[in-house]
């Protein structure tokens, strides 16, 4: 049987290792490990914390989304935290996800839609009265970087939302998604 001190040490080591990899990925754009290796470390951390309630996870990477931005870009404050999706590696992970959905919804009448994962840059687009006003990265979930100028260069991002029939645009709407480049375009860059 593994002792509490061994579990605490592994927890501390995982936190340091994941924080190191987060820093390299989010701040230096220079990851040392594959996404699969990172995901396996993160999953180990989650399981360790889930199965050992005596661990202090308040400063754990499991309680945050990305990392603090380090650039000359202006700060982008999220009015509602911009959280990340969890990974699922097994059927059990999918069943657990379904249970969480059911327990958090008022209705039991819903369905799922699945699509391949596209790994890009999480972005929040803000429109006021149908007009694009600003864009920001996820950052740590509360604060990101203002990338409005960069987002305006992406032709697929409308500067004005299309009006459909007589439906008025909300005075303010935030649309979240991923900005990515397909492999062909990425290779040409």
MIKE-7685 format. One record per residue (C-alpha): x, y, z; residue number from 1; residue in one letter. Coordinates in pm, whole numbers, plus 50000, padded with zeros to 5 digits. Example, Ala and Ser with C-alpha at 12.3 -4.5 7.8 and 13.67 -1.06 7.14 Angstrom:
% MIKE-7685
{X:51230 Y:49550 Z:50780 num:1 residuo:A}
{X:51367 Y:49894 Z:50714 num:2 residuo:S}
This chain:
% MIKE-7685
{X:50000 Y:50000 Z:50000 num:1 residuo:X}
{X:50121 Y:50348 Z:49913 num:2 residuo:X}
{X:50169 Y:50585 Z:50206 num:3 residuo:X}
{X:50015 Y:50932 Z:50233 num:4 residuo:X}
{X:50361 Y:51087 Z:50222 num:5 residuo:X}
{X:50439 Y:50904 Z:49895 num:6 residuo:X}
{X:50106 Y:51021 Z:49749 num:7 residuo:X}
{X:50174 Y:51380 Z:49861 num:8 residuo:X}
{X:50522 Y:51366 Z:49707 num:9 residuo:X}
{X:50389 Y:51233 Z:49375 num:10 residuo:X}
{X:50119 Y:51503 Z:49384 num:11 residuo:X}
{X:50380 Y:51774 Z:49441 num:12 residuo:X}
{X:50604 Y:51632 Z:49167 num:13 residuo:X}
{X:50314 Y:51617 Z:48919 num:14 residuo:X}
{X:50215 Y:51977 Z:48996 num:15 residuo:X}
{X:50571 Y:52099 Z:48937 num:16 residuo:X}
{X:50607 Y:51895 Z:48618 num:17 residuo:X}
{X:50273 Y:52004 Z:48473 num:18 residuo:X}
{X:50337 Y:52369 Z:48565 num:19 residuo:X}
{X:50673 Y:52344 Z:48388 num:20 residuo:X}
{X:50510 Y:52200 Z:48073 num:21 residuo:X}
{X:50228 Y:52459 Z:48090 num:22 residuo:X}
{X:50483 Y:52739 Z:48102 num:23 residuo:X}
{X:50676 Y:52602 Z:47803 num:24 residuo:X}
{X:50358 Y:52548 Z:47601 num:25 residuo:X}
{X:50164 Y:52865 Z:47685 num:26 residuo:X}
{X:50443 Y:53118 Z:47737 num:27 residuo:X}
{X:50737 Y:52998 Z:47531 num:28 residuo:X}
{X:50551 Y:52811 Z:47253 num:29 residuo:X}
{X:50814 Y:52540 Z:47300 num:30 residuo:X}
{X:50665 Y:52218 Z:47440 num:31 residuo:X}
{X:50902 Y:51941 Z:47552 num:32 residuo:X}
{X:50647 Y:51659 Z:47554 num:33 residuo:X}
{X:50374 Y:51540 Z:47319 num:34 residuo:X}
{X:50010 Y:51633 Z:47383 num:35 residuo:X}
{X:49944 Y:51267 Z:47462 num:36 residuo:X}
{X:50218 Y:51258 Z:47729 num:37 residuo:X}
{X:50095 Y:51586 Z:47881 num:38 residuo:X}
{X:49736 Y:51456 Z:47885 num:39 residuo:X}
{X:49846 Y:51136 Z:48061 num:40 residuo:X}
{X:50028 Y:51337 Z:48331 num:41 residuo:X}
{X:49725 Y:51562 Z:48376 num:42 residuo:X}
{X:49492 Y:51262 Z:48396 num:43 residuo:X}
{X:49717 Y:51105 Z:48661 num:44 residuo:X}
{X:49698 Y:51430 Z:48862 num:45 residuo:X}
{X:49317 Y:51442 Z:48836 num:46 residuo:X}
{X:49282 Y:51080 Z:48946 num:47 residuo:X}
{X:49527 Y:51129 Z:49232 num:48 residuo:X}
{X:49329 Y:51428 Z:49360 num:49 residuo:X}
{X:48994 Y:51258 Z:49308 num:50 residuo:X}
{X:49102 Y:50948 Z:49501 num:51 residuo:X}
{X:49288 Y:51124 Z:49785 num:52 residuo:X}
{X:49075 Y:51394 Z:49947 num:53 residuo:X}
{X:49356 Y:51485 Z:50188 num:54 residuo:X}
{X:49553 Y:51645 Z:49902 num:55 residuo:X}
{X:49544 Y:52024 Z:49876 num:56 residuo:X}
{X:49449 Y:52091 Z:49515 num:57 residuo:X}
{X:49380 Y:52465 Z:49554 num:58 residuo:X}
{X:49702 Y:52556 Z:49370 num:59 residuo:X}
{X:49697 Y:52256 Z:49140 num:60 residuo:X}
{X:49699 Y:52292 Z:48760 num:61 residuo:X}
{X:49369 Y:52102 Z:48776 num:62 residuo:X}
{X:49207 Y:52419 Z:48913 num:63 residuo:X}
{X:49312 Y:52645 Z:48624 num:64 residuo:X}
{X:49271 Y:52657 Z:48249 num:65 residuo:X}
{X:49578 Y:52794 Z:48071 num:66 residuo:X}
{X:49849 Y:53021 Z:48200 num:67 residuo:X}
{X:49892 Y:53392 Z:48255 num:68 residuo:X}
{X:49967 Y:53576 Z:47933 num:69 residuo:X}
{X:50319 Y:53716 Z:47898 num:70 residuo:X}
{X:50323 Y:53960 Z:47610 num:71 residuo:X}
{X:50289 Y:54322 Z:47513 num:72 residuo:X}
{X:49924 Y:54271 Z:47416 num:73 residuo:X}
{X:49650 Y:54444 Z:47613 num:74 residuo:X}
{X:49464 Y:54243 Z:47874 num:75 residuo:X}
{X:49128 Y:54089 Z:47782 num:76 residuo:X}
{X:48897 Y:54031 Z:48081 num:77 residuo:X}
{X:48638 Y:53755 Z:48047 num:78 residuo:X}
{X:48301 Y:53853 Z:48194 num:79 residuo:X}
{X:48224 Y:53482 Z:48235 num:80 residuo:X}
{X:48523 Y:53248 Z:48287 num:81 residuo:X}
{X:48635 Y:53079 Z:47967 num:82 residuo:X}
{X:48685 Y:52722 Z:48076 num:83 residuo:X}
{X:48844 Y:52431 Z:47896 num:84 residuo:X}
{X:48684 Y:52104 Z:47795 num:85 residuo:X}
{X:48791 Y:51782 Z:47966 num:86 residuo:X}
{X:48954 Y:51500 Z:47774 num:87 residuo:X}
{X:48799 Y:51154 Z:47762 num:88 residuo:X}
{X:49030 Y:50856 Z:47724 num:89 residuo:X}
{X:48794 Y:50568 Z:47793 num:90 residuo:X}
{X:48430 Y:50463 Z:47788 num:91 residuo:X}
{X:48420 Y:50526 Z:48164 num:92 residuo:X}
{X:48530 Y:50887 Z:48106 num:93 residuo:X}
{X:48243 Y:50931 Z:47859 num:94 residuo:X}
{X:47991 Y:50777 Z:48100 num:95 residuo:X}
{X:48115 Y:51009 Z:48377 num:96 residuo:X}
{X:48074 Y:51307 Z:48141 num:97 residuo:X}
{X:47717 Y:51198 Z:48062 num:98 residuo:X}
{X:47637 Y:51165 Z:48436 num:99 residuo:X}
{X:47766 Y:51520 Z:48498 num:100 residuo:X}
{X:47555 Y:51652 Z:48211 num:101 residuo:X}
{X:47242 Y:51478 Z:48339 num:102 residuo:X}
{X:47295 Y:51600 Z:48696 num:103 residuo:X}
{X:47343 Y:51963 Z:48582 num:104 residuo:X}
{X:47053 Y:51989 Z:48338 num:105 residuo:X}
{X:46687 Y:52049 Z:48417 num:106 residuo:X}
{X:46583 Y:51818 Z:48135 num:107 residuo:X}
{X:46683 Y:51462 Z:48061 num:108 residuo:X}
{X:46588 Y:51504 Z:47695 num:109 residuo:X}
{X:46912 Y:51591 Z:47518 num:110 residuo:X}
{X:47155 Y:51441 Z:47271 num:111 residuo:X}
{X:47524 Y:51466 Z:47196 num:112 residuo:X}
{X:47707 Y:51583 Z:46887 num:113 residuo:X}
{X:48065 Y:51470 Z:46835 num:114 residuo:X}
{X:48328 Y:51593 Z:46596 num:115 residuo:X}
{X:48703 Y:51549 Z:46557 num:116 residuo:X}
{X:48909 Y:51763 Z:46794 num:117 residuo:X}
{X:49061 Y:52067 Z:46631 num:118 residuo:X}
{X:49353 Y:52201 Z:46828 num:119 residuo:X}
{X:49396 Y:52572 Z:46779 num:120 residuo:X}
{X:49379 Y:52886 Z:46989 num:121 residuo:X}
{X:49067 Y:52929 Z:47202 num:122 residuo:X}
{X:48913 Y:53266 Z:47123 num:123 residuo:X}
{X:48627 Y:53479 Z:47245 num:124 residuo:X}
{X:48462 Y:53713 Z:46992 num:125 residuo:X}
{X:48246 Y:53997 Z:47128 num:126 residuo:X}
{X:47976 Y:54164 Z:46918 num:127 residuo:X}
{X:47763 Y:54462 Z:47016 num:128 residuo:X}
{X:47446 Y:54533 Z:46818 num:129 residuo:X}
{X:47572 Y:54285 Z:46557 num:130 residuo:X}
{X:47911 Y:54455 Z:46515 num:131 residuo:X}
{X:48244 Y:54294 Z:46601 num:132 residuo:X}
{X:48408 Y:54494 Z:46883 num:133 residuo:X}
{X:48683 Y:54279 Z:47034 num:134 residuo:X}
{X:48850 Y:53939 Z:47051 num:135 residuo:X}
{X:49054 Y:53774 Z:47323 num:136 residuo:X}
{X:49241 Y:53454 Z:47399 num:137 residuo:X}
{X:49146 Y:53221 Z:47684 num:138 residuo:X}
{X:49460 Y:53291 Z:47889 num:139 residuo:X}
{X:49401 Y:53162 Z:48241 num:140 residuo:X}
{X:49024 Y:53158 Z:48194 num:141 residuo:X}
{X:48968 Y:53493 Z:48367 num:142 residuo:X}
{X:49218 Y:53708 Z:48176 num:143 residuo:X}
{X:49359 Y:53658 Z:47830 num:144 residuo:X}
{X:49516 Y:53878 Z:47564 num:145 residuo:X}
{X:49330 Y:54121 Z:47341 num:146 residuo:X}
{X:49379 Y:53996 Z:46985 num:147 residuo:X}
{X:49118 Y:54217 Z:46817 num:148 residuo:X}
{X:49361 Y:54351 Z:46557 num:149 residuo:X}
{X:49479 Y:53997 Z:46468 num:150 residuo:X}
{X:49124 Y:53856 Z:46456 num:151 residuo:X}
{X:49020 Y:54121 Z:46205 num:152 residuo:X}
{X:49271 Y:53971 Z:45959 num:153 residuo:X}
{X:49082 Y:53638 Z:45958 num:154 residuo:X}
{X:48828 Y:53657 Z:45677 num:155 residuo:X}
{X:48606 Y:53386 Z:45825 num:156 residuo:X}
{X:48533 Y:53608 Z:46127 num:157 residuo:X}
{X:48247 Y:53839 Z:46028 num:158 residuo:X}
{X:48286 Y:54204 Z:46120 num:159 residuo:X}
{X:47905 Y:54234 Z:46114 num:160 residuo:X}
{X:47665 Y:53954 Z:46202 num:161 residuo:X}
{X:47419 Y:53864 Z:45931 num:162 residuo:X}
{X:47058 Y:53965 Z:45993 num:163 residuo:X}
{X:46812 Y:53682 Z:45945 num:164 residuo:X}
{X:46458 Y:53793 Z:45862 num:165 residuo:X}
{X:46344 Y:54042 Z:46123 num:166 residuo:X}
{X:46531 Y:53891 Z:46419 num:167 residuo:X}
{X:46723 Y:54161 Z:46605 num:168 residuo:X}
{X:47074 Y:54098 Z:46726 num:169 residuo:X}
{X:47121 Y:54096 Z:47102 num:170 residuo:X}
{X:47280 Y:54416 Z:47229 num:171 residuo:X}
{X:47584 Y:54207 Z:47326 num:172 residuo:X}
{X:47684 Y:53852 Z:47239 num:173 residuo:X}
{X:48005 Y:53658 Z:47298 num:174 residuo:X}
{X:48093 Y:53374 Z:47063 num:175 residuo:X}
{X:48365 Y:53129 Z:47164 num:176 residuo:X}
{X:48555 Y:52882 Z:46950 num:177 residuo:X}
{X:48895 Y:52786 Z:46810 num:178 residuo:X}
{X:49111 Y:52967 Z:46560 num:179 residuo:X}
{X:49320 Y:52721 Z:46364 num:180 residuo:X}
{X:49507 Y:52682 Z:46039 num:181 residuo:X}
{X:49466 Y:52373 Z:45823 num:182 residuo:X}
{X:49782 Y:52174 Z:45755 num:183 residuo:X}
{X:49818 Y:52291 Z:45393 num:184 residuo:X}
{X:49801 Y:52660 Z:45491 num:185 residuo:X}
{X:50024 Y:52603 Z:45793 num:186 residuo:X}
{X:50288 Y:52436 Z:45573 num:187 residuo:X}
{X:50284 Y:52728 Z:45329 num:188 residuo:X}
{X:50336 Y:52975 Z:45615 num:189 residuo:X}
